[in-house]
């Protein structure tokens, strides 16, 4: 019932205040019930009943609130808190170096992408892109790594939209595939190569 509050540290989410109430309510309710039982055994049960019932009420109330809180005790962060610089939108905590890498990679992607992919670089590279129309911010620490993430992300979207398959399974059903492989900034993006790298990352090696 207390939940896994470790998830609060993700940049995409913040701690749900209801989770704090649930955690505190659970602790208080258990404490009151234990105190009530102890008084009941040592003194008189009639004196312990109000304390025990109060603890039980706290427990029931916490349970009702907990039913509306997710397992990790967090809620999605307000995306309006993002800061956009050089057509890169990310949370304020993200380092300037990471933002700069994404800005550089976005411009390079625009030049090396196939014509039908170039529109993805028209909008900002966005942290946790939800529109599926823009490049998704990458946390990779090198220019090649960021480009590799861009290629994988857009490649996955395009394969899904074209009805293609990876490893005999619909790309739309699979969703986004991350190969974690870099991409050479001087190399033109070819759809066949993208499909090959995604397949290698996803499909089991045949013995």
C-alpha positions in Angstrom: 0.0 0.0 0.0 2.9 2.3 0.7 4.1 1.9 -2.9 7.5 2.1 -4.6 8.4 5.8 -4.1 11.7 5.3 -5.7 10.1 6.1 -9.1 9.6 9.7 -7.9 13.2 10.4 -9.2 12.3 10.0 -12.9 12.4 13.3 -14.8 9.1 12.4 -16.5 7.1 12.1 -13.2 6.7 13.6 -9.8 5.6 12.2 -6.5 1.8 12.0 -6.1 0.9 13.8 -2.9 -1.8 11.2 -2.4 0.9 8.5 -2.1 2.4 10.5 0.8 -0.9 10.5 2.5 -1.4 6.8 1.9 2.0 6.0 3.3 1.5 8.2 6.4 -2.0 7.0 6.9 -0.9 3.4 6.8 1.8 4.0 9.4 -0.5 5.9 11.7 -3.3 3.3 11.3 -1.0 0.4 12.1 0.5 2.3 15.1 -3.0 3.1 16.5 -4.2 -0.5 16.1 -1.1 -1.9 17.8 -1.6 0.6 20.7 -5.2 -0.2 20.9 -4.5 -3.9 21.1 -1.8 -3.3 23.7 -4.1 -1.3 25.9 -6.8 -3.9 25.5 -4.6 -6.6 26.8 -3.1 -4.6 29.6 -6.0 -2.5 30.8 -9.6 -3.0 29.6 -10.8 -3.7 26.1 -13.5 -1.0 26.4 -10.7 1.6 26.7 -8.9 0.3 23.7 -11.9 0.3 21.3 -11.9 4.0 20.3 -8.1 3.9 19.5 -8.4 0.6 17.6 -11.4 1.8 15.6 -9.6 5.1 14.7 -6.7 3.1 13.4 -9.0 0.9 11.4 -10.7 3.9 9.9 -7.3 5.4 8.9 -6.4 2.1 7.3 -9.7 1.9 5.3 -9.3 5.5 4.2 -5.8 4.9 3.1 -6.9 1.9 1.1 -9.6 3.9 -0.7 -7.2 6.6 -1.6 -4.6 4.0 -2.7 -7.0 2.5 -5.2 -6.6 5.7 -7.2 -2.8 5.9 -7.0 -0.6 3.9 -9.4 1.8 1.3 -8.1 4.8 3.7 -8.0 3.1 6.6 -6.3 3.8 9.1 -9.1 2.0 11.2 -11.6 3.1 12.5 -15.0 5.0 15.7 -14.8 3.4 18.8 -16.5 5.0 19.0 -19.9 4.6 22.8 -19.9 7.6 22.8 -17.5 9.9 21.9 -20.3 12.4 24.4 -21.6 13.0 24.7 -25.4 16.4 25.9 -26.7 17.6 25.7 -30.3 14.5 23.6 -31.2 15.2 21.1 -28.5 12.7 20.7 -25.7 13.7 19.0 -22.4 13.3 19.3 -18.7 15.2 22.1 -17.0 17.4 19.6 -15.2 18.9 18.2 -18.4 22.5 19.4 -19.0 23.3 22.0 -21.6 25.8 19.6 -23.2 23.0 17.1 -23.8 20.7 19.7 -25.3 23.6 20.9 -27.6 24.2 17.4 -28.8 20.6 17.0 -29.7 20.5 20.3 -31.5 23.5 19.3 -33.6 22.1 15.9 -34.3 18.8 17.3 -35.3 20.4 19.5 -38.0 22.6 16.6 -39.3 19.5 14.3 -39.4 17.7 16.8 -41.6 20.6 16.6 -44.1 21.2 12.8 -44.2 17.6 11.5 -43.8 15.6 10.2 -46.7 13.3 12.9 -48.2 10.2 11.3 -46.7 11.8 11.4 -43.2 13.0 15.0 -43.3 9.7 16.4 -41.9 10.5 14.8 -38.5 13.3 17.4 -38.1 10.9 20.4 -38.8 9.6 20.4 -35.2 11.7 20.4 -32.1 13.5 17.3 -30.8 11.3 16.6 -27.7 11.9 14.7 -24.5 9.4 11.8 -24.5 7.8 12.8 -27.8 4.1 12.0 -27.6 3.1 13.3 -31.0 5.0 10.7 -33.0 5.7 13.6 -35.4 9.0 14.8 -34.1 12.5 13.5 -33.2 12.6 12.2 -29.6 15.3 13.7 -27.3 18.2 11.3 -26.8 20.2 11.0 -23.6 23.2 9.5 -25.5 26.5 11.2 -24.7 28.0 11.4 -28.2 26.8 12.9 -31.4 26.9 9.5 -33.1 24.9 8.0 -30.2 22.2 10.6 -30.5 21.9 10.2 -34.2 21.6 6.4 -33.7 18.7 7.0 -31.3 17.0 9.3 -33.9 17.5 6.7 -36.6 16.0 3.9 -34.5 13.1 6.0 -33.3 12.0 7.3 -36.7 12.8 4.0 -38.3 10.5 2.2 -35.9 7.7 4.7 -36.6 8.1 4.5 -40.3 8.2 0.7 -40.4 5.1 0.5 -38.3 3.3 3.0 -40.5 4.2 1.1 -43.7 3.0 -2.2 -42.3 6.4 -3.8 -42.3 7.5 -6.7 -40.2 10.5 -7.3 -38.0 11.4 -10.9 -37.1 8.1 -12.0 -38.6 6.1 -9.7 -36.3 4.3 -6.6 -37.3 6.4 -3.5 -36.6 3.3 -1.7 -35.4 2.8 -4.4 -32.7 6.4 -4.3 -31.6 6.6 -0.5 -31.2 9.8 1.4 -30.8 13.0 -0.6 -31.1 16.4 0.7 -29.7 19.5 -0.9 -31.2 21.8 1.4 -29.1 24.1 1.5 -32.1 25.7 4.8 -33.2 25.2 6.3 -36.6 28.0 8.0 -38.6 27.1 11.7 -39.2 28.6 11.5 -42.7 26.5 8.5 -43.8 23.2 8.9 -45.6 20.3 7.2 -43.9 19.0 4.3 -46.0 15.8 2.6 -45.0 17.1 -0.9 -45.8 20.1 -0.3 -43.4 17.8 0.9 -40.7 15.6 -2.1 -41.0 18.7 -4.3 -40.9 20.0 -2.7 -37.7 16.6 -2.9 -36.0 16.2 -6.6 -37.0 19.7 -7.4 -35.6 18.8 -5.7 -32.3 15.4 -7.5 -32.0 15.6 -10.9 -33.6 17.3 -13.8 -31.8 20.5 -15.0 -33.2 20.0 -18.2 -35.2 22.4 -21.0 -34.2 
